[in-house]
């Protein structure tokens, strides 16, 4: 796993919430929302908002690690 993969996983809201069933399969979130928010605030502080948002858009387009 590459460092960018960790960032992609952290930014993916799929890991913290049940996404609308029309958009994603039902699953058990791996973390709670507050932990996800704190991790992403930290990522924004470290990466800067532009890089973070570009990474988030990439994840939402389906570009994320598969393992």
C-alpha positions, 0 to 999 in steps of 0.5 A, a space after each residue: 500500500 502506498 502513502 497516497 492509498 492511505 490518504 484515499 482511504 481516509 478521505 472516502 466517506 464510505 468507510 464512515 457512513 451508510 451511503 444512500 442505497 441508490 449510490 452504494 451497497 449496504 455495508 458496515 462502516 469501519 469507523 465512526 463519523 467523528 473519527 472520520 471527521 478528525 482524520 480528514 481535518 488532519 489531512 486538510 491541515 497536512 495536505 492543504 485544502 486544494 490537494 485534499 479536495 482533489 484527492 476527495 474528488 478522485 476517490 468519489 470518481 472511483 479512484 481508490 485502493 482496492 486492497 
